[in-house]
Amino acid sequence: MNEQYMDVVDDANDQSEEDSMLPQDGFIGHRRQYLSVQMHCSYSGTEEWATYFSMGIATDAQKSPLVEEIREAGAPLNSKYFLNTENLELWINGQLAGLCRYRLSGHGDQDLTISDLDAPNKDEPYDLDLSLLAVFIRPQYHSKGLGYLLSVQLADLVASGVLSRIVSAPFVSPHISFTVTADFESSEGERFFEGLTEELEIKLNAVSTAVGTPIKISVDAGY
């Protein structure tokens, strides 16, 4: 298969300027931080890359060449998902090589005004939604396991966000209803999403066991 790009989009053409400025996690808010670093080997063991991940660190000048690659590949990703906004970023050998835009939202988000009447009570589930909006990894790094690394890092961030919501605020709901959504534009994007949901299931099950709160995961995704 001729891999040109990896992407997942969600109503890219309809995304508002206001939404593009929102933090990726509405509870934790905007972040500028380095997350993790590791060496990564190809499946064959013949190649090795030094990789690290960051959140909101890359400048628009650093992201613009990737956005141009997206346009040249004909991918329908809206540049608003990447420019002038916060992304999860993959760096390979010191160069920006991948970008991810997602949105984790639910009760207690900083950008929402929720009254006591709107908050979930002990008889209602606590609803959380994860939208995978856009993912791009430079084509030269496809089929080398680097997309998998990005999905693991994203799952870690999401699980941390869920845990922060539970332990940082009063929590009386019987369970968490966690929905993952995406609209696929390529087979690469679909594979990334499948890997992400597998990682999320593992990590959210661990969160559920640690805090003693059931987490019910559902998926709403397709072409």
Secondary structure, DSSP 4 states (H G I P E B T S, - for coil): -------EESSGGG--HHHHTS-SBTTT----EEEEEEEEE-TTSS-EEEEEEEES-S-HHHHHHHHHHHHHHT----GGGTTTS--EEEEETTEEEEEEEEEEEETT-TT----TTTS--TTS-EEEEEEEEEEEE-GGGTTTTHHHHHHHHHHHHHHHHHHHHHHHS----S-EEEEEEEEESSHHHHHHHHHHHHHHHHHHHHHHHHHT--EEEEEEEE-
